[in-house]
């Protein structure tokens, strides 16, 4: 066999046996970079959570073992935005280990009010996820909903709202029935958290697309503005 054929065959096998995780990472990088360029965000790629060079995305998914990649920052329609893909594995006694791969967008709220820690979660989250959540934030209580107005059935069937017991009436005021209706129609499988002056949107997505990230960004800016407005009403 000639040298040229040997080289061509080597190139073929090199391409054929690229690990799936490597191919997935390359695909994700392309998607995040294209999205960042389109929306005016700055793409940084992998960031070390122990480094002070970048602002750490906190919220319920932060841990000592998570890994952040495709980190982007910038602003959109007046809101400071941080985007990251975060991977981790959840452990809880008596529950199965669970791999987590989140796309997270954080929006700095304009309101200076000290908003209570609030989590709007899907009923479809696993037992491991909720066990981990309530161990980490033991004070969270499920809001009964319906004190001020009847909530859309599609919201009740999909979501539950959790916050501190003393803040239940205010949080129900914050997430009005109109906001709940819009979330039911447009947020799909996204999960929401408010903490430390930030709104976090979480999505579990194995194959992100620029269109999905754009929808997530638009939904986040809309909800951040709605929360800012409702805070002082």
C-alpha positions in Angstrom: 0.0 0.0 0.0 1.4 3.4 -1.0 2.2 6.1 1.5 -0.6 8.4 0.2 -3.2 5.6 0.8 -1.9 5.0 4.3 -2.3 8.7 5.1 -5.8 8.9 3.7 -6.9 5.8 5.6 -5.4 7.3 8.8 -7.3 10.5 8.2 -10.5 8.5 7.7 -10.2 6.5 10.9 -9.2 9.7 12.9 -12.5 11.3 11.8 -14.5 8.2 12.2 -13.5 7.6 15.8 -13.9 11.1 17.2 -15.6 10.5 20.6 -19.3 11.5 20.7 -18.6 13.9 23.6 -16.0 15.8 21.6 -18.4 16.1 18.6 -21.1 17.3 20.9 -18.9 19.9 22.5 -17.8 21.2 19.1 -21.5 21.5 18.1 -22.4 23.3 21.2 -19.5 25.7 20.9 -20.6 26.6 17.4 -24.2 27.2 18.5 -23.2 29.4 21.5 -20.7 31.4 19.5 -23.1 32.1 16.7 -25.8 33.1 19.2 -23.4 35.4 21.0 -22.3 37.1 17.8 -26.0 37.5 16.7 -27.1 39.0 20.1 -24.0 41.1 20.9 -22.8 38.9 23.8 -19.2 38.2 24.4 -18.2 34.5 24.2 -15.5 33.2 26.7 -15.9 29.4 26.5 -14.9 27.3 29.5 -14.4 29.2 32.8 -13.1 27.9 36.1 -15.5 28.5 39.0 -12.5 29.1 41.3 -11.2 32.0 39.2 -12.0 35.6 40.0 -11.7 36.6 36.4 -15.4 35.9 35.7 -18.6 36.5 37.6 -19.8 33.1 38.9 -23.4 32.2 37.9 -24.9 31.2 41.2 -28.5 30.0 41.9 -29.7 26.5 42.8 -27.3 24.7 40.5 -24.0 26.1 41.9 -21.9 23.4 43.6 -18.2 22.6 44.3 -18.2 20.1 41.5 -20.1 21.8 38.6 -18.3 22.6 35.3 -19.2 25.7 33.3 -18.6 26.0 29.6 -19.7 28.3 26.8 -19.8 31.3 29.2 -21.2 34.5 27.6 -21.9 37.9 29.0 -23.4 41.1 27.7 -26.7 43.1 27.7 -29.9 42.8 25.9 -32.8 45.3 25.9 -31.3 47.1 28.9 -30.7 43.9 31.0 -27.3 42.6 31.9 -27.2 38.9 30.8 -25.0 36.0 31.6 -25.3 32.7 29.7 -23.5 29.4 30.5 -23.8 25.7 30.0 -23.4 23.9 33.3 -22.8 20.2 33.9 -22.8 18.3 37.2 -23.9 15.1 38.9 -26.5 15.2 41.7 -26.0 12.8 44.7 -28.6 12.2 47.4 -28.8 9.3 49.9 -31.3 6.7 48.8 -31.8 8.3 45.3 -30.1 7.4 42.0 -27.2 9.6 40.9 -28.4 12.0 38.3 -26.3 13.7 35.6 -27.4 17.3 35.0 -26.7 19.4 31.9 -28.2 22.9 32.2 -28.4 25.9 30.0 -28.6 28.9 32.4 -29.4 32.5 31.6 -29.1 35.0 34.5 -30.7 38.5 34.3 -29.8 41.3 36.7 -33.1 42.7 37.9 -33.4 46.5 37.9 -35.4 46.6 41.1 -33.4 47.4 44.3 -36.0 45.6 46.4 -34.8 42.6 48.4 -36.9 40.0 46.6 -37.5 36.7 48.4 -35.8 33.5 47.2 -38.3 32.0 44.8 -38.3 28.9 42.7 -40.8 28.0 40.0 -40.3 24.3 39.2 -41.7 21.7 36.9 -43.7 18.8 38.3 -41.6 16.6 36.0 -38.3 17.2 37.8 -37.0 14.0 39.3 -37.2 13.0 43.0 -33.4 13.4 43.2 -33.6 16.9 41.9 -36.2 18.0 44.5 -34.6 16.1 47.3 -31.3 18.0 46.5 -33.2 21.3 46.2 -35.0 21.1 49.6 -31.9 19.9 51.4 -30.0 22.9 50.1 -32.9 25.3 50.7 -34.8 23.9 53.6 -37.0 27.0 54.1 -38.7 26.8 50.7 -42.4 26.2 51.0 -44.9 25.4 48.2 -47.2 28.4 47.5 -50.9 27.4 47.7 -51.8 29.8 44.8 -55.3 31.2 44.2 -55.5 33.7 47.1 -56.0 36.7 44.8 -57.2 35.1 41.5 -57.7 31.8 39.9 -54.6 30.5 38.1 -54.6 29.1 34.6 -55.0 25.3 34.8 -52.2 24.8 32.3 -49.8 26.6 34.8 -51.0 24.6 37.8 -50.6 21.3 35.9 -47.0 22.2 34.8 -45.5 24.3 37.6 -45.3 24.8 41.4 -44.0 27.9 43.1 -41.8 27.7 46.2 -40.6 30.5 48.5 -40.1 31.4 52.1 -43.3 31.0 54.2 -43.6 34.6 55.2 -43.3 35.7 51.6 -46.1 33.5 50.1 -48.6 36.4 49.5 -46.0 38.7 48.0 -44.7 36.0 45.6 -48.2 35.1 44.5 -48.7 38.8 43.8 -45.4 38.9 41.9 -46.4 36.0 39.6 -49.9 37.2 38.7 -52.3 35.1 36.7 -51.5 37.0 33.5 -47.7 36.3 34.0 -48.5 32.7 34.7 -50.6 32.4 31.6 -47.8 33.8 29.4 -45.3 31.5 31.0 -47.6 28.5 30.3 -47.7 29.4 26.7 -44.1 30.3 26.0 -41.7 28.9 28.6 -42.0 25.2 27.7 -39.7 23.2 30.0 -37.8 26.2 31.5 -37.4 26.5 35.2 -37.2 29.8 37.0 -35.4 31.1 40.1 -35.2 34.5 41.7 -32.4 35.1 44.2 -29.9 37.8 45.2 -31.3 40.3 42.7 -31.1 38.0 39.7 -33.6 36.1 37.6 -32.4 32.7 36.5 -33.8 30.7 33.6 -32.8 27.0 33.5 -33.3 24.6 30.6 -32.2 21.0 30.2 -31.3 20.7 26.6 -29.0 18.1 25.0 -29.0 19.8 21.6 -29.3 23.5 22.0 -29.9 25.7 18.9 -29.6 29.4 18.2 -33.4 29.6 17.9 -33.9 28.0 21.4 -31.3 30.3 23.0 -33.0 33.3 21.3 -36.4 32.2 22.7 -34.8 31.8 26.2 -33.3 35.2 26.0 -36.6 36.9 24.9 -38.6 35.1 27.6 -36.0 36.0 30.3 -36.0 39.7 29.4 -39.8 39.8 29.3 -40.1 38.1 32.7 -37.4 40.3 34.3 -39.3 43.4 33.1 -42.6 42.0 34.4 -41.1 41.2 37.8 -39.5 44.7 38.0 -42.9 46.2 37.3 -44.9 44.0 39.7 -42.4 44.6 42.5 -43.7 48.1 43.1 -47.4 47.6 42.3 
